[in-house]
């Protein structure tokens, strides 16, 4: 009878350890899901923000591309003054979306 009781205790202990491991995994996965949801929300907000920027529309008016650098932007339109501009460092339609940066048109730097 003692052997059966010992085996029952061992089984119960193993199950408790397994439950603890699974609870830990669930907690980690819940945190990952929350982080991913937060990231997705930020990404959606950024895309919405980018689509609502009038600066992008004015920069694109009559042009077929967003420039890769502030220097390219200034070369294409010498009348541009220093300020926030859309540039796409890796090229339009390639890789990452354009970014909104401050361009110093005096020094032609970003």
HELIX and SHEET records of a PDB file:
HELIX    1   1 UNK A    2  UNK A   51  1                                  50    
HELIX    2   2 UNK A   54  UNK A   60  1                                   7    
HELIX    3   3 UNK A   70  UNK A   76  1                                   7    
SHEET    1   A 2 UNK A  83  UNK A  87  0                                        
SHEET    2   A 2 UNK A  99  UNK A 103 -1                                        
END                                                                             
